[in-house]
């Protein structure tokens, strides 16, 4: 069973926004597990995106937040991990639909695109909503079937 905490990670470009989001969520009483980074030295976003997505895939956490420069690279990386659905969020409607329609366990944000006030609002919207299985369950099941098909026919790169 997944824990109730939210897990969060960022590369060096996303560090200030990650820290702002972490403080915002903790102020609301939510437990936040910070997977880094915690220093401004350059790091490669795929390393952090993969590590967080693997924890989501293992069902250690129900929801995770990734932050990089644009959010795009983190979303691509997280979506490569089997069983993970990540959506890059830039507006309120996408934040809502990421979970309601797509059952995205991970959202990604771009620190060079989205300021702290808007990012906090987007995270709050995403966390306040739930998957609407009755409307979108069959579509998400098809996404999961694609994932399962590729896991069965392809092995990870060595």
LUMLUM-739645 format. One record per residue: x, y, z of N, C-alpha, C in turn. Coordinates in steps of 0.02 Angstrom, whole numbers, plus 50000, padded with zeros to 5 digits. Example, Ala and Ser with C-alpha at 12.3 -4.5 7.8 and 13.67 -1.06 7.14 Angstrom:
2
n.xx = 50660	n.yy = 49716	n.zz = 50390	ca.xx = 50615	ca.yy = 49775	ca.zz = 50390	c.xx = 50660	c.yy = 49835	c.zz = 50390
n.xx = 50642	n.yy = 49888	n.zz = 50354	ca.xx = 50684	ca.yy = 49947	ca.zz = 50357	c.xx = 50645	c.yy = 50002	c.zz = 50394
This chain:
158
n.xx = 50042	n.yy = 49940	n.zz = 50000	ca.xx = 50000	ca.yy = 50000	ca.zz = 50000	c.xx = 50044	c.yy = 50062	c.zz = 50000
n.xx = 50024	n.yy = 50110	n.zz = 49961	ca.xx = 50063	ca.yy = 50172	ca.zz = 49955	c.xx = 50057	c.yy = 50214	c.zz = 50019
n.xx = 50110	n.yy = 50249	n.zz = 50034	ca.xx = 50109	ca.yy = 50294	ca.zz = 50090	c.xx = 50071	c.yy = 50358	c.zz = 50071
n.xx = 50050	n.yy = 50395	n.zz = 50120	ca.xx = 50011	ca.yy = 50456	ca.zz = 50108	c.xx = 50054	c.yy = 50517	c.zz = 50095
n.xx = 50118	n.yy = 50511	n.zz = 50100	ca.xx = 50162	ca.yy = 50568	ca.zz = 50088	c.xx = 50165	c.yy = 50583	c.zz = 50013
n.xx = 50186	n.yy = 50643	n.zz = 49999	ca.xx = 50203	ca.yy = 50663	ca.zz = 49930	c.xx = 50279	c.yy = 50663	c.zz = 49926
n.xx = 50305	n.yy = 50636	n.zz = 49872	ca.xx = 50377	ca.yy = 50636	ca.zz = 49861	c.xx = 50393	c.yy = 50691	c.zz = 49810
n.xx = 50449	n.yy = 50725	n.zz = 49819	ca.xx = 50466	ca.yy = 50781	ca.zz = 49776	c.xx = 50540	c.yy = 50779	c.zz = 49760
n.xx = 50558	n.yy = 50800	n.zz = 49700	ca.xx = 50628	ca.yy = 50804	ca.zz = 49680	c.xx = 50635	c.yy = 50857	c.zz = 49626
n.xx = 50696	n.yy = 50883	n.zz = 49619	ca.xx = 50711	ca.yy = 50934	ca.zz = 49569	c.xx = 50784	c.yy = 50931	c.zz = 49550
n.xx = 50798	n.yy = 50954	n.zz = 49490	ca.xx = 50868	ca.yy = 50965	ca.zz = 49472	c.xx = 50888	c.yy = 51034	c.zz = 49498
n.xx = 50949	n.yy = 51055	n.zz = 49483	ca.xx = 50974	ca.yy = 51119	ca.zz = 49509	c.xx = 50932	c.yy = 51179	c.zz = 49486
n.xx = 50904	n.yy = 51175	n.zz = 49425	ca.xx = 50863	ca.yy = 51230	ca.zz = 49401	c.xx = 50797	c.yy = 51234	c.zz = 49439
n.xx = 50773	n.yy = 51178	n.zz = 49462	ca.xx = 50709	ca.yy = 51176	ca.zz = 49497	c.xx = 50714	c.yy = 51181	c.zz = 49573
n.xx = 50775	n.yy = 51184	n.zz = 49599	ca.xx = 50785	ca.yy = 51184	ca.zz = 49672	c.xx = 50745	c.yy = 51238	c.zz = 49708
n.xx = 50748	n.yy = 51302	n.zz = 49689	ca.xx = 50710	ca.yy = 51352	ca.zz = 49726	c.xx = 50634	c.yy = 51339	c.zz = 49725
n.xx = 50608	n.yy = 51318	n.zz = 49668	ca.xx = 50536	ca.yy = 51304	ca.zz = 49664	c.xx = 50519	c.yy = 51242	c.zz = 49705
n.xx = 50560	n.yy = 51191	n.zz = 49702	ca.xx = 50549	ca.yy = 51131	ca.zz = 49742	c.xx = 50544	c.yy = 51149	c.zz = 49816
n.xx = 50592	n.yy = 51190	n.zz = 49839	ca.xx = 50593	ca.yy = 51209	ca.zz = 49910	c.xx = 50531	c.yy = 51250	c.zz = 49928
n.xx = 50508	n.yy = 51293	n.zz = 49883	ca.xx = 50447	ca.yy = 51332	ca.zz = 49896	c.xx = 50386	c.yy = 51287	c.zz = 49899
n.xx = 50382	n.yy = 51238	n.zz = 49854	ca.xx = 50326	ca.yy = 51192	ca.zz = 49854	c.xx = 50326	c.yy = 51148	c.zz = 49917
n.xx = 50385	n.yy = 51125	n.zz = 49936	ca.xx = 50391	ca.yy = 51084	ca.zz = 49996	c.xx = 50366	c.yy = 51122	c.zz = 50057
n.xx = 50389	n.yy = 51184	n.zz = 50065	ca.xx = 50367	ca.yy = 51225	ca.zz = 50122	c.xx = 50292	c.yy = 51237	c.zz = 50120
n.xx = 50265	n.yy = 51249	n.zz = 50061	ca.xx = 50193	ca.yy = 51261	ca.zz = 50052	c.xx = 50153	c.yy = 51199	c.zz = 50073
n.xx = 50174	n.yy = 51141	n.zz = 50051	ca.xx = 50138	ca.yy = 51079	ca.zz = 50068	c.xx = 50144	c.yy = 51062	c.zz = 50142
n.xx = 50203	n.yy = 51071	n.zz = 50169	ca.xx = 50213	ca.yy = 51057	ca.zz = 50240	c.xx = 50171	c.yy = 51105	c.zz = 50283
n.xx = 50164	n.yy = 51167	n.zz = 50261	ca.xx = 50123	ca.yy = 51215	ca.zz = 50298	c.xx = 50050	c.yy = 51194	c.zz = 50299
n.xx = 50030	n.yy = 51154	n.zz = 50250	ca.xx = 49961	ca.yy = 51127	ca.zz = 50248	c.xx = 49955	c.yy = 51063	c.zz = 50287
n.xx = 50010	n.yy = 51040	n.zz = 50317	ca.xx = 50008	ca.yy = 50979	ca.zz = 50357	c.xx = 50022	c.yy = 50916	c.zz = 50319
n.xx = 50043	n.yy = 50922	n.zz = 50257	ca.xx = 50058	ca.yy = 50863	ca.zz = 50216	c.xx = 50130	c.yy = 50842	c.zz = 50227
n.xx = 50141	n.yy = 50778	n.zz = 50234	ca.xx = 50210	ca.yy = 50752	ca.zz = 50240	c.xx = 50242	c.yy = 50751	c.zz = 50170
n.xx = 50301	n.yy = 50779	n.zz = 50165	ca.xx = 50337	ca.yy = 50783	ca.zz = 50102	c.xx = 50404	c.yy = 50749	c.zz = 50109
n.xx = 50418	n.yy = 50701	n.zz = 50065	ca.xx = 50483	ca.yy = 50668	ca.zz = 50064	c.xx = 50523	c.yy = 50700	c.zz = 50008
n.xx = 50579	n.yy = 50730	n.zz = 50026	ca.xx = 50621	ca.yy = 50768	ca.zz = 49980	c.xx = 50678	c.yy = 50723	c.zz = 49956
n.xx = 50679	n.yy = 50708	n.zz = 49891	ca.xx = 50731	ca.yy = 50666	ca.zz = 49862	c.xx = 50787	c.yy = 50707	c.zz = 49832
n.xx = 50788	n.yy = 50772	n.zz = 49845	ca.xx = 50842	ca.yy = 50814	ca.zz = 49819	c.xx = 50822	c.yy = 50848	c.zz = 49755
n.xx = 50867	n.yy = 50886	n.zz = 49731	ca.xx = 50933	ca.yy = 50904	ca.zz = 49755	c.xx = 50926	c.yy = 50957	c.zz = 49808
n.xx = 50981	n.yy = 50965	n.zz = 49845	ca.xx = 50980	ca.yy = 51015	ca.zz = 49898	c.xx = 51039	c.yy = 51062	c.zz = 49894
n.xx = 51069	n.yy = 51066	n.zz = 49835	ca.xx = 51125	ca.yy = 51111	ca.zz = 49822	c.xx = 51120	c.yy = 51135	c.zz = 49750
n.xx = 51150	n.yy = 51191	n.zz = 49736	ca.xx = 51143	ca.yy = 51223	ca.zz = 49670	c.xx = 51191	c.yy = 51195	c.zz = 49617
n.xx = 51233	n.yy = 51146	n.zz = 49634	ca.xx = 51278	ca.yy = 51117	ca.zz = 49583	c.xx = 51237	c.yy = 51082	c.zz = 49529
n.xx = 51258	n.yy = 51088	n.zz = 49467	ca.xx = 51221	ca.yy = 51056	ca.zz = 49412	c.xx = 51215	c.yy = 50980	c.zz = 49421
n.xx = 51156	n.yy = 50955	n.zz = 49407	ca.xx = 51142	ca.yy = 50883	ca.zz = 49407	c.xx = 51100	c.yy = 50868	c.zz = 49345
n.xx = 51099	n.yy = 50806	n.zz = 49325	ca.xx = 51060	ca.yy = 50785	ca.zz = 49267	c.xx = 50990	c.yy = 50765	c.zz = 49290
n.xx = 50939	n.yy = 50799	n.zz = 49262	ca.xx = 50870	ca.yy = 50786	ca.zz = 49283	c.xx = 50848	c.yy = 50714	c.zz = 49274
n.xx = 50873	n.yy = 50676	n.zz = 49224	ca.xx = 50849	ca.yy = 50607	ca.zz = 49219	c.xx = 50865	c.yy = 50564	c.zz = 49280
n.xx = 50920	n.yy = 50579	n.zz = 49314	ca.xx = 50937	ca.yy = 50540	ca.zz = 49374	c.xx = 50885	c.yy = 50548	c.zz = 49428
n.xx = 50863	n.yy = 50609	n.zz = 49440	ca.xx = 50813	ca.yy = 50623	ca.zz = 49491	c.xx = 50743	c.yy = 50601	c.zz = 49469
n.xx = 50727	n.yy = 50613	n.zz = 49406	ca.xx = 50661	ca.yy = 50593	ca.zz = 49380	c.xx = 50652	c.yy = 50518	c.zz = 49384
n.xx = 50703	n.yy = 50481	n.zz = 49366	ca.xx = 50699	ca.yy = 50408	ca.zz = 49368	c.xx = 50693	c.yy = 50384	c.zz = 49440
n.xx = 50733	n.yy = 50410	n.zz = 49485	ca.xx = 50732	ca.yy = 50388	ca.zz = 49555	c.xx = 50663	c.yy = 50399	c.zz = 49586
n.xx = 50633	n.yy = 50457	n.zz = 49574	ca.xx = 50567	ca.yy = 50470	ca.zz = 49602	c.xx = 50515	c.yy = 50425	c.zz = 49569
n.xx = 50517	n.yy = 50418	n.zz = 49503	ca.xx = 50468	ca.yy = 50378	ca.zz = 49467	c.xx = 50472	c.yy = 50304	c.zz = 49489
n.xx = 50531	n.yy = 50280	n.zz = 49503	ca.xx = 50538	ca.yy = 50211	ca.zz = 49526	c.xx = 50504	c.yy = 50201	c.zz = 49593
n.xx = 50505	n.yy = 50251	n.zz = 49636	ca.xx = 50471	ca.yy = 50247	ca.zz = 49701	c.xx = 50395	c.yy = 50248	c.zz = 49692
n.xx = 50372	n.yy = 50285	n.zz = 49643	ca.xx = 50300	ca.yy = 50285	ca.zz = 49626	c.xx = 50281	c.yy = 50217	c.zz = 49598
n.xx = 50321	n.yy = 50192	n.zz = 49551	ca.xx = 50308	ca.yy = 50127	ca.zz = 49519	c.xx = 50306	c.yy = 50071	c.zz = 49571
n.xx = 50348	n.yy = 50075	n.zz = 49622	ca.xx = 50350	ca.yy = 50025	ca.zz = 49675	c.xx = 50294	c.yy = 50034	c.zz = 49726
n.xx = 50252	n.yy = 50084	n.zz = 49715	ca.xx = 50195	ca.yy = 50101	ca.zz = 49757	c.xx = 50216	c.yy = 50121	c.zz = 49828
n.xx = 50275	n.yy = 50150	n.zz = 49834	ca.xx = 50296	ca.yy = 50177	ca.zz = 49898	c.xx = 50261	c.yy = 50243	c.zz = 49912
n.xx = 50242	n.yy = 50277	n.zz = 49858	ca.xx = 50206	ca.yy = 50341	ca.zz = 49863	c.xx = 50151	c.yy = 50342	c.zz = 49811
n.xx = 50096	n.yy = 50377	n.zz = 49827	ca.xx = 50040	ca.yy = 50384	ca.zz = 49781	c.xx = 50052	c.yy = 50440	c.zz = 49731
n.xx = 50085	n.yy = 50494	n.zz = 49754	ca.xx = 50094	ca.yy = 50552	ca.zz = 49710	c.xx = 50163	c.yy = 50582	c.zz = 49720
n.xx = 50189	n.yy = 50607	n.zz = 49663	ca.xx = 50255	ca.yy = 50639	ca.zz = 49664	c.xx = 50256	c.yy = 50701	c.zz = 49621
n.xx = 50303	n.yy = 50745	n.zz = 49637	ca.xx = 50311	ca.yy = 50808	ca.zz = 49601	c.xx = 50384	c.yy = 50813	c.zz = 49580
n.xx = 50395	n.yy = 50828	n.zz = 49517	ca.xx = 50462	ca.yy = 50837	ca.zz = 49489	c.xx = 50468	c.yy = 50907	c.zz = 49460
n.xx = 50526	n.yy = 50939	n.zz = 49471	ca.xx = 50536	ca.yy = 51007	ca.zz = 49446	c.xx = 50603	c.yy = 51011	c.zz = 49411
n.xx = 50602	n.yy = 51038	n.zz = 49350	ca.xx = 50664	ca.yy = 51052	ca.zz = 49314	c.xx = 50653	c.yy = 51120	c.zz = 49279
n.xx = 50692	n.yy = 51135	n.zz = 49229	ca.xx = 50685	ca.yy = 51199	ca.zz = 49195	c.xx = 50618	c.yy = 51209	c.zz = 49162
n.xx = 50596	n.yy = 51159	n.zz = 49123	ca.xx = 50533	ca.yy = 51165	ca.zz = 49087	c.xx = 50480	c.yy = 51116	c.zz = 49111
n.xx = 50500	n.yy = 51064	n.zz = 49146	ca.xx = 50454	ca.yy = 51010	ca.zz = 49165	c.xx = 50451	c.yy = 50955	c.zz = 49113
n.xx = 50471	n.yy = 50970	n.zz = 49052	ca.xx = 50465	ca.yy = 50922	ca.zz = 48997	c.xx = 50513	c.yy = 50863	c.zz = 49006
n.xx = 50575	n.yy = 50876	n.zz = 49021	ca.xx = 50624	ca.yy = 50822	ca.zz = 49028	c.xx = 50606	c.yy = 50775	c.zz = 49085
n.xx = 50583	n.yy = 50803	n.zz = 49140	ca.xx = 50563	ca.yy = 50761	ca.zz = 49197	c.xx = 50503	c.yy = 50718	c.zz = 49178
n.xx = 50455	n.yy = 50747	n.zz = 49141	ca.xx = 50396	ca.yy = 50708	ca.zz = 49120	c.xx = 50416	c.yy = 50651	c.zz = 49074
n.xx = 50459	n.yy = 50665	n.zz = 49026	ca.xx = 50482	ca.yy = 50612	ca.zz = 48981	c.xx = 50516	c.yy = 50556	c.zz = 49020
n.xx = 50561	n.yy = 50575	n.zz = 49065	ca.xx = 50597	ca.yy = 50526	ca.zz = 49105	c.xx = 50550	c.yy = 50484	c.zz = 49148
n.xx = 50506	n.yy = 50517	n.zz = 49185	ca.xx = 50460	ca.yy = 50481	ca.zz = 49229	c.xx = 50415	c.yy = 50433	c.zz = 49191
n.xx = 50394	n.yy = 50453	n.zz = 49131	ca.xx = 50350	ca.yy = 50411	ca.zz = 49091	c.xx = 50385	c.yy = 50350	c.zz = 49063
n.xx = 50451	n.yy = 50348	n.zz = 49065	ca.xx = 50488	ca.yy = 50289	ca.zz = 49043	c.xx = 50486	c.yy = 50233	c.zz = 49095
n.xx = 50471	n.yy = 50249	n.zz = 49157	ca.xx = 50470	ca.yy = 50199	ca.zz = 49210	c.xx = 50402	c.yy = 50163	c.zz = 49207
n.xx = 50404	n.yy = 50096	n.zz = 49203	ca.xx = 50340	ca.yy = 50059	ca.zz = 49197	c.xx = 50292	c.yy = 50075	c.zz = 49253
n.xx = 50229	n.yy = 50084	n.zz = 49233	ca.xx = 50176	ca.yy = 50096	ca.zz = 49281	c.xx = 50168	c.yy = 50168	c.zz = 49303
n.xx = 50208	n.yy = 50213	n.zz = 49276	ca.xx = 50204	ca.yy = 50283	ca.zz = 49297	c.xx = 50172	c.yy = 50324	c.zz = 49241
n.xx = 50126	n.yy = 50368	n.zz = 49263	ca.xx = 50095	ca.yy = 50416	ca.zz = 49217	c.xx = 50112	c.yy = 50485	c.zz = 49244
n.xx = 50150	n.yy = 50523	n.zz = 49205	ca.xx = 50171	ca.yy = 50591	ca.zz = 49226	c.xx = 50146	c.yy = 50642	c.zz = 49175
n.xx = 50124	n.yy = 50699	n.zz = 49200	ca.xx = 50099	ca.yy = 50752	ca.zz = 49157	c.xx = 50135	c.yy = 50817	c.zz = 49175
n.xx = 50158	n.yy = 50852	n.zz = 49125	ca.xx = 50187	ca.yy = 50919	ca.zz = 49134	c.xx = 50129	c.yy = 50968	c.zz = 49140
n.xx = 50128	n.yy = 51004	n.zz = 49195	ca.xx = 50071	ca.yy = 51047	ca.zz = 49212	c.xx = 50092	c.yy = 51120	c.zz = 49210
n.xx = 50054	n.yy = 51159	n.zz = 49171	ca.xx = 50067	ca.yy = 51231	ca.zz = 49165	c.xx = 50005	c.yy = 51274	c.zz = 49177
n.xx = 49947	n.yy = 51243	n.zz = 49184	ca.xx = 49885	ca.yy = 51282	ca.zz = 49191	c.xx = 49836	c.yy = 51243	c.zz = 49236
n.xx = 49787	n.yy = 51277	n.zz = 49264	ca.xx = 49740	ca.yy = 51245	ca.zz = 49310	c.xx = 49701	c.yy = 51186	c.zz = 49280
n.xx = 49679	n.yy = 51193	n.zz = 49219	ca.xx = 49639	ca.yy = 51140	ca.zz = 49188	c.xx = 49681	c.yy = 51076	c.zz = 49180
n.xx = 49743	n.yy = 51083	n.zz = 49158	ca.xx = 49786	ca.yy = 51025	ca.zz = 49150	c.xx = 49801	c.yy = 50995	c.zz = 49219
n.xx = 49810	n.yy = 51035	n.zz = 49270	ca.xx = 49822	ca.yy = 51009	ca.zz = 49337	c.xx = 49764	c.yy = 50966	c.zz = 49361
n.xx = 49703	n.yy = 50989	n.zz = 49349	ca.xx = 49644	ca.yy = 50950	ca.zz = 49368	c.xx = 49639	c.yy = 50886	c.zz = 49327
n.xx = 49645	n.yy = 50893	n.zz = 49261	ca.xx = 49634	ca.yy = 50835	ca.zz = 49217	c.xx = 49691	c.yy = 50784	c.zz = 49222
n.xx = 49750	n.yy = 50806	n.zz = 49243	ca.xx = 49806	ca.yy = 50759	ca.zz = 49249	c.xx = 49787	c.yy = 50701	c.zz = 49294
n.xx = 49752	n.yy = 50715	n.zz = 49348	ca.xx = 49730	ca.yy = 50662	ca.zz = 49393	c.xx = 49660	c.yy = 50638	c.zz = 49375
n.xx = 49614	n.yy = 50683	n.zz = 49362	ca.xx = 49544	ca.yy = 50664	ca.zz = 49350	c.xx = 49536	c.yy = 50620	c.zz = 49289
n.xx = 49570	n.yy = 50638	n.zz = 49234	ca.xx = 49562	ca.yy = 50600	ca.zz = 49171	c.xx = 49617	c.yy = 50549	c.zz = 49160
n.xx = 49678	n.yy = 50565	n.zz = 49182	ca.xx = 49736	ca.yy = 50523	ca.zz = 49164	c.xx = 49765	c.yy = 50484	c.zz = 49223
n.xx = 49739	n.yy = 50495	n.zz = 49282	ca.xx = 49764	ca.yy = 50462	ca.zz = 49343	c.xx = 49840	c.yy = 50468	c.zz = 49348
n.xx = 49865	n.yy = 50528	n.zz = 49334	ca.xx = 49937	ca.yy = 50540	ca.zz = 49338	c.xx = 49959	c.yy = 50542	c.zz = 49410
n.xx = 50005	n.yy = 50498	n.zz = 49427	ca.xx = 50032	ca.yy = 50496	ca.zz = 49495	c.xx = 50086	c.yy = 50549	c.zz = 49503
n.xx = 50112	n.yy = 50575	n.zz = 49448	ca.xx = 50167	ca.yy = 50623	ca.zz = 49450	c.xx = 50148	c.yy = 50684	c.zz = 49408
n.xx = 50162	n.yy = 50743	n.zz = 49435	ca.xx = 50159	ca.yy = 50802	ca.zz = 49393	c.xx = 50229	c.yy = 50832	c.zz = 49391
n.xx = 50243	n.yy = 50865	n.zz = 49336	ca.xx = 50307	ca.yy = 50899	ca.zz = 49328	c.xx = 50294	c.yy = 50973	c.zz = 49315
n.xx = 50340	n.yy = 51013	n.zz = 49339	ca.xx = 50334	ca.yy = 51086	ca.zz = 49333	c.xx = 50399	c.yy = 51114	c.zz = 49307
n.xx = 50394	n.yy = 51169	n.zz = 49271	ca.xx = 50453	ca.yy = 51203	ca.zz = 49245	c.xx = 50468	c.yy = 51266	c.zz = 49285
n.xx = 50523	n.yy = 51266	n.zz = 49320	ca.xx = 50541	ca.yy = 51323	ca.zz = 49362	c.xx = 50556	c.yy = 51385	c.zz = 49321
n.xx = 50576	n.yy = 51376	n.zz = 49258	ca.xx = 50590	ca.yy = 51433	ca.zz = 49215	c.xx = 50528	c.yy = 51458	c.zz = 49178
n.xx = 50473	n.yy = 51423	n.zz = 49189	ca.xx = 50410	ca.yy = 51440	ca.zz = 49156	c.xx = 50356	c.yy = 51462	c.zz = 49206
n.xx = 50354	n.yy = 51428	n.zz = 49263	ca.xx = 50300	ca.yy = 51437	ca.zz = 49312	c.xx = 50328	c.yy = 51466	c.zz = 49377
n.xx = 50301	n.yy = 51522	n.zz = 49398	ca.xx = 50323	ca.yy = 51553	ca.zz = 49460	c.xx = 50295	c.yy = 51517	c.zz = 49521
n.xx = 50322	n.yy = 51532	n.zz = 49579	ca.xx = 50301	ca.yy = 51497	ca.zz = 49640	c.xx = 50227	c.yy = 51502	c.zz = 49656
n.xx = 50197	n.yy = 51560	n.zz = 49648	ca.xx = 50125	ca.yy = 51567	ca.zz = 49665	c.xx = 50082	c.yy = 51523	c.zz = 49621
n.xx = 50095	n.yy = 51524	n.zz = 49557	ca.xx = 50056	ca.yy = 51482	ca.zz = 49510	c.xx = 50071	c.yy = 51409	c.zz = 49523
n.xx = 50134	n.yy = 51391	n.zz = 49534	ca.xx = 50152	ca.yy = 51321	ca.zz = 49546	c.xx = 50115	c.yy = 51294	c.zz = 49608
n.xx = 50112	n.yy = 51333	n.zz = 49661	ca.xx = 50076	ca.yy = 51312	ca.zz = 49721	c.xx = 50003	c.yy = 51300	c.zz = 49706
n.xx = 49973	n.yy = 51345	n.zz = 49667	ca.xx = 49903	ca.yy = 51337	ca.zz = 49649	c.xx = 49893	c.yy = 51273	c.zz = 49608
n.xx = 49938	n.yy = 51259	n.zz = 49560	ca.xx = 49931	ca.yy = 51200	ca.zz = 49518	c.xx = 49938	c.yy = 51136	c.zz = 49559
n.xx = 49985	n.yy = 51135	n.zz = 49605	ca.xx = 49994	ca.yy = 51076	ca.zz = 49648	c.xx = 49932	c.yy = 51066	c.zz = 49692
n.xx = 49905	n.yy = 51120	n.zz = 49719	ca.xx = 49845	ca.yy = 51115	ca.zz = 49760	c.xx = 49786	c.yy = 51087	c.zz = 49720
n.xx = 49778	n.yy = 51109	n.zz = 49660	ca.xx = 49724	ca.yy = 51084	ca.zz = 49617	c.xx = 49732	c.yy = 51010	c.zz = 49605
n.xx = 49793	n.yy = 50990	n.zz = 49586	ca.xx = 49807	ca.yy = 50919	ca.zz = 49572	c.xx = 49794	c.yy = 50876	c.zz = 49634
n.xx = 49817	n.yy = 50898	n.zz = 49691	ca.xx = 49808	ca.yy = 50859	ca.zz = 49752	c.xx = 49735	c.yy = 50856	c.zz = 49775
n.xx = 49697	n.yy = 50908	n.zz = 49759	ca.xx = 49627	ca.yy = 50911	ca.zz = 49782	c.xx = 49581	c.yy = 50867	c.zz = 49740
n.xx = 49604	n.yy = 50845	n.zz = 49682	ca.xx = 49562	ca.yy = 50806	ca.zz = 49638	c.xx = 49579	c.yy = 50732	c.zz = 49641
n.xx = 49533	n.yy = 50691	n.zz = 49618	ca.xx = 49541	ca.yy = 50618	ca.zz = 49617	c.xx = 49527	c.yy = 50592	c.zz = 49547
n.xx = 49550	n.yy = 50532	n.zz = 49533	ca.xx = 49538	ca.yy = 50500	ca.zz = 49470	c.xx = 49464	c.yy = 50485	c.zz = 49461
n.xx = 49437	n.yy = 50503	n.zz = 49403	ca.xx = 49367	ca.yy = 50490	ca.zz = 49387	c.xx = 49362	c.yy = 50426	c.zz = 49347
n.xx = 49367	n.yy = 50370	n.zz = 49382	ca.xx = 49372	ca.yy = 50305	ca.zz = 49350	c.xx = 49311	c.yy = 50288	c.zz = 49308
n.xx = 49253	n.yy = 50311	n.zz = 49329	ca.xx = 49192	ca.yy = 50296	ca.zz = 49291	c.xx = 49193	c.yy = 50327	c.zz = 49222
n.xx = 49225	n.yy = 50385	n.zz = 49215	ca.xx = 49228	ca.yy = 50419	ca.zz = 49150	c.xx = 49290	c.yy = 50400	c.zz = 49111
n.xx = 49346	n.yy = 50391	n.zz = 49145	ca.xx = 49410	ca.yy = 50384	ca.zz = 49110	c.xx = 49445	c.yy = 50318	c.zz = 49123
n.xx = 49416	n.yy = 50275	n.zz = 49162	ca.xx = 49448	ca.yy = 50212	ca.zz = 49179	c.xx = 49467	c.yy = 50170	c.zz = 49119
n.xx = 49424	n.yy = 50165	n.zz = 49070	ca.xx = 49438	ca.yy = 50123	ca.zz = 49011	c.xx = 49497	c.yy = 50152	c.zz = 48972
n.xx = 49501	n.yy = 50218	n.zz = 48967	ca.xx = 49557	ca.yy = 50248	ca.zz = 48930	c.xx = 49623	c.yy = 50238	c.zz = 48967
n.xx = 49623	n.yy = 50247	n.zz = 49032	ca.xx = 49684	ca.yy = 50237	ca.zz = 49071	c.xx = 49704	c.yy = 50163	c.zz = 49069
n.xx = 49655	n.yy = 50118	n.zz = 49068	ca.xx = 49671	ca.yy = 50046	ca.zz = 49061	c.xx = 49706	c.yy = 50033	c.zz = 48995
n.xx = 49687	n.yy = 50068	n.zz = 48943	ca.xx = 49721	ca.yy = 50060	ca.zz = 48878	c.xx = 49793	c.yy = 50086	c.zz = 48881
n.xx = 49803	n.yy = 50141	n.zz = 48916	ca.xx = 49872	ca.yy = 50166	ca.zz = 48926	c.xx = 49913	c.yy = 50114	c.zz = 48964
n.xx = 49884	n.yy = 50087	n.zz = 49016	ca.xx = 49919	ca.yy = 50036	ca.zz = 49055	c.xx = 49933	c.yy = 49973	c.zz = 49014
n.xx = 49888	n.yy = 49957	n.zz = 48967	ca.xx = 49899	ca.yy = 49898	ca.zz = 48924	c.xx = 49958	c.yy = 49909	c.zz = 48877
n.xx = 49966	n.yy = 49970	n.zz = 48851	ca.xx = 50024	ca.yy = 49986	ca.zz = 48810	c.xx = 50088	c.yy = 49975	c.zz = 48851
n.xx = 50087	n.yy = 50002	n.zz = 48911	ca.xx = 50144	ca.yy = 49994	ca.zz = 48957	c.xx = 50160	c.yy = 49920	c.zz = 48968
n.xx = 50109	n.yy = 49881	n.zz = 48983	ca.xx = 50118	ca.yy = 49809	ca.zz = 48996	c.xx = 50144	c.yy = 49773	c.zz = 48934
n.xx = 50118	n.yy = 49790	n.zz = 48876	ca.xx = 50141	ca.yy = 49758	ca.zz = 48814	c.xx = 50216	c.yy = 49769	c.zz = 48804
n.xx = 50239	n.yy = 49830	n.zz = 48815	ca.xx = 50310	ca.yy = 49844	ca.zz = 48805	c.xx = 50353	c.yy = 49813	c.zz = 48859
n.xx = 50328	n.yy = 49806	n.zz = 48919	ca.xx = 50367	ca.yy = 49772	ca.zz = 48971	c.xx = 50376	c.yy = 49699	c.zz = 48955
n.xx = 50327	n.yy = 49669	n.zz = 48923	ca.xx = 50331	ca.yy = 49597	ca.zz = 48907	c.xx = 50376	c.yy = 49584	c.zz = 48847
n.xx = 50380	n.yy = 49631	n.zz = 48801	ca.xx = 50418	ca.yy = 49618	ca.zz = 48739	c.xx = 50487	c.yy = 49648	c.zz = 48737
n.xx = 50502	n.yy = 49692	n.zz = 48782	ca.xx = 50567	ca.yy = 49725	ca.zz = 48781	c.xx = 50599	c.yy = 49723	c.zz = 48849
n.xx = 50663	n.yy = 49713	n.zz = 48850	ca.xx = 50699	ca.yy = 49715	ca.zz = 48913	c.xx = 50735	c.yy = 49781	c.zz = 48920
n.xx = 50746	n.yy = 49804	n.zz = 48981	ca.xx = 50781	ca.yy = 49868	ca.zz = 48991	c.xx = 50852	c.yy = 49865	c.zz = 48964
n.xx = 50876	n.yy = 49922	n.zz = 48943	ca.xx = 50946	ca.yy = 49927	ca.zz = 48919	c.xx = 50993	c.yy = 49911	c.zz = 48976
n.xx = 51045	n.yy = 49876	n.zz = 48959	ca.xx = 51095	ca.yy = 49857	ca.zz = 49011	c.xx = 51139	c.yy = 49915	c.zz = 49028
